[in-house]
Amino acid sequence: MTSIHGHDVIDMIQQAGRAFSRAELVSAIGEKFGMDARFHTCSAEGLTADGLVEFLASRGKFTGNASALSMDPSKICQH
């Protein structure tokens, strides 16, 4: 199974240009990348869509709250 980098998901969220509830975001990730997709970041691997959202939230990548998450552009690494 191919692992998708979290930056691809961050790009998807930014391109959407809107806030998502946590459930909407997990669903949108599943629709775009597949329900069985796994994700990795620079410091984590084997994440589900829900696990990736939790990981990004724990790293302060989102603004808003659980019902209206959006990316905080100042928190996105550029590597």
PyMOL commands that set and color helices and strands:
alter all, ss='L'
color gray80, all
select helices_A, chain A and resi 6-16+22-33+49-58+73-75
alter helices_A, ss='H'
color red, helices_A
select strands_A, chain A and resi 3-5+38-40+62-65+68-71
alter strands_A, ss='S'
color yellow, strands_A
deselect
rebuild
show_as cartoon
